[in-house]
Amino acid sequence: MVNNNAGNGDTGLAALLAEGRVRKVVCSFPRQVDSWVFDGLYRSGAIELELVPQGNLAERMRAAGAGIGAFYTPTGAGTQLAEGKETREIDGRTYVLEYPLRGDVALIGAHRADRMGNLVYRKTARNFGPVMATAATTVVAEVREVVDVGGLDPEAVVTPSIYVDRVVVTP
């Protein structure tokens, strides 16, 4: 499971964790006040964690969608996050080799969709949804509303329908 955090409360991602449906979490912020499901699983050794700086997380997803095989970044160089990874010095600075994060299924949240699956986001949903939509084999978008084709301002569409396989409406 790739996400910015490791789930909150007992619903959503935390529910998948509680059901034993996740063996590894790749995220930037695994611990929050209400991440008790993940905390318990991690402390008991029942789940693996790959901690990734937030910018690297976004870039690894973007790289997958863009077909980039790997990239070097200075973020994490010289820290425990770089242990076991290839490093290279470029212009006197140490860089860490990072690989793309691809997904079999991406569950993304958007604000609106048209009947073709073009997506418009609101606020922070735009941070990771669009890049993960390009990095996954199957994309399921949860939206508040579906409008007719032509009902979205084309300038506001962030994820084109070519990347979206399913749209689920949740009022």
C-alpha positions as CSV (number, residue, x, y, z in Angstrom):
1,M,0.0,0.0,0.0
2,V,1.4,3.4,-1.0
3,N,0.0,6.4,0.7
4,N,1.1,9.6,2.3
5,N,0.2,8.1,5.8
6,A,-0.6,4.7,7.2
7,G,-4.3,5.1,7.7
8,N,-6.4,6.9,10.3
9,G,-8.9,5.6,12.8
10,D,-10.7,2.4,11.9
11,T,-12.0,3.1,8.3
12,G,-10.4,3.4,4.9
13,L,-6.8,2.3,4.7
14,A,-6.9,1.4,8.4
15,A,-9.7,-1.1,7.7
16,L,-7.7,-2.8,5.0
17,L,-4.8,-3.0,7.5
18,A,-7.0,-4.5,10.2
19,E,-8.3,-7.1,7.8
20,G,-4.8,-8.3,7.1
21,R,-5.0,-7.2,3.4
22,V,-1.7,-5.3,3.5
23,R,1.7,-6.7,4.0
24,K,3.8,-3.6,3.4
25,V,3.1,0.1,3.8
26,V,5.2,2.7,1.8
27,C,4.5,6.1,3.2
28,S,6.0,9.4,4.6
29,F,4.0,9.7,7.8
30,P,3.2,6.3,9.4
31,R,2.5,7.6,12.9
32,Q,-0.3,10.0,13.8
33,V,-2.5,10.4,16.8
34,D,-5.2,8.0,15.3
35,S,-3.0,5.5,13.5
36,W,-3.5,2.8,16.2
37,V,-4.2,0.0,13.6
38,F,-0.9,0.5,11.9
39,D,1.0,1.1,15.1
40,G,-0.2,-2.3,16.6
41,L,0.6,-4.2,13.4
42,Y,4.0,-2.7,13.1
43,R,5.0,-3.2,16.7
44,S,4.0,-6.8,16.5
45,G,6.0,-7.3,13.3
46,A,2.9,-8.2,11.3
47,I,3.5,-5.5,8.7
48,E,6.5,-4.0,6.9
49,L,7.2,-0.3,6.6
50,E,9.2,1.5,3.9
51,L,9.6,5.1,5.1
52,V,10.0,7.5,2.2
53,P,10.5,11.3,2.3
54,Q,7.3,13.0,1.0
55,G,9.0,14.6,-2.1
56,N,10.6,11.3,-3.0
57,L,7.2,9.5,-2.6
58,A,5.6,11.9,-5.1
59,E,8.5,11.7,-7.5
60,R,8.7,7.9,-7.4
61,M,5.0,7.8,-8.3
62,R,5.5,10.4,-11.0
63,A,8.5,8.5,-12.4
64,A,6.3,5.3,-12.7
65,G,3.7,7.2,-14.7
66,A,6.3,8.8,-16.9
67,G,8.1,5.5,-17.6
68,I,11.3,6.6,-15.9
69,G,13.3,3.6,-14.8
70,A,15.0,5.2,-11.8
71,F,16.4,8.6,-10.7
72,Y,19.0,10.1,-8.3
73,T,18.0,12.4,-5.5
74,P,20.0,14.1,-2.7
75,T,17.1,13.6,-0.3
76,G,18.0,11.0,2.3
77,A,21.6,10.8,1.4
78,G,23.8,10.1,4.4
79,T,20.8,8.9,6.5
80,Q,19.3,5.6,7.5
81,L,16.9,6.0,4.6
82,A,19.8,5.5,2.2
83,E,21.1,2.3,3.8
84,G,21.3,-0.5,1.3
85,K,20.7,1.8,-1.7
86,E,23.0,2.7,-4.4
87,T,24.6,6.1,-4.1
88,R,26.6,8.2,-6.4
89,E,28.5,11.5,-6.1
90,I,27.6,14.0,-8.7
91,D,29.3,17.4,-8.7
92,G,30.5,16.9,-5.2
93,R,27.1,16.0,-3.8
94,T,25.9,12.5,-2.7
95,Y,22.7,11.2,-4.4
96,V,20.6,8.2,-3.7
97,L,19.1,6.0,-6.5
98,E,15.3,5.7,-6.2
99,Y,13.0,3.4,-8.1
100,P,9.5,4.2,-9.4
101,L,6.4,3.2,-7.3
102,R,3.9,1.4,-9.6
103,G,0.5,0.2,-8.5
104,D,-1.7,-2.6,-9.6
105,V,-4.7,-0.6,-8.4
106,A,-4.9,3.0,-7.4
107,L,-7.8,4.2,-5.2
108,I,-8.0,7.9,-5.7
109,G,-10.4,10.6,-4.5
110,A,-11.5,13.4,-6.7
111,H,-14.2,16.0,-6.5
112,R,-16.1,15.6,-9.8
113,A,-16.0,13.4,-12.9
114,D,-17.8,13.4,-16.2
115,R,-19.3,10.3,-17.7
116,M,-16.1,9.6,-19.5
117,G,-14.0,9.6,-16.3
118,N,-12.2,13.0,-16.6
119,L,-11.4,14.1,-13.1
120,V,-11.4,17.5,-11.3
121,Y,-9.9,17.7,-7.8
122,R,-10.3,19.9,-4.8
123,K,-7.6,21.0,-2.3
124,T,-5.1,18.4,-1.2
125,A,-6.7,15.6,-3.2
126,R,-4.7,17.0,-6.1
127,N,-1.4,16.3,-4.4
128,F,-1.0,12.5,-5.0
129,G,-4.2,11.5,-7.0
130,P,-3.1,12.7,-10.4
131,V,0.4,11.2,-10.3
132,M,-0.8,7.9,-8.9
133,A,-3.5,7.7,-11.6
134,T,-0.7,7.6,-14.2
135,A,1.3,5.1,-12.2
136,A,-1.3,2.3,-11.7
137,T,-2.6,-0.4,-14.0
138,T,-6.2,0.0,-12.8
139,V,-7.5,3.3,-11.4
140,V,-10.7,3.6,-9.4
141,A,-11.8,7.2,-8.6
142,E,-14.2,8.0,-5.8
143,V,-16.0,11.3,-6.6
144,R,-18.8,13.3,-5.1
145,E,-20.6,13.9,-8.4
146,V,-20.7,12.7,-12.0
147,V,-21.7,15.2,-14.6
148,D,-22.5,14.9,-18.3
149,V,-19.7,15.0,-20.9
150,G,-19.0,18.7,-21.5
151,G,-20.1,19.5,-17.9
152,L,-16.5,20.1,-16.7
153,D,-14.4,23.0,-17.7
154,P,-11.7,21.5,-19.8
155,E,-9.2,23.8,-18.2
156,A,-10.0,22.4,-14.8
157,V,-9.6,18.7,-15.7
158,V,-6.4,17.4,-14.1
159,T,-6.6,13.7,-14.8
160,P,-7.9,12.8,-18.3
161,S,-10.3,9.8,-18.6
162,I,-7.6,7.7,-20.4
163,Y,-6.1,7.0,-17.0
164,V,-9.4,6.2,-15.2
165,D,-10.9,2.7,-15.3
166,R,-13.8,3.1,-12.8
167,V,-15.7,5.9,-11.2
168,V,-17.6,5.4,-7.9
169,V,-19.9,8.1,-6.6
170,T,-20.1,8.7,-2.8
171,P,-22.4,11.5,-1.8
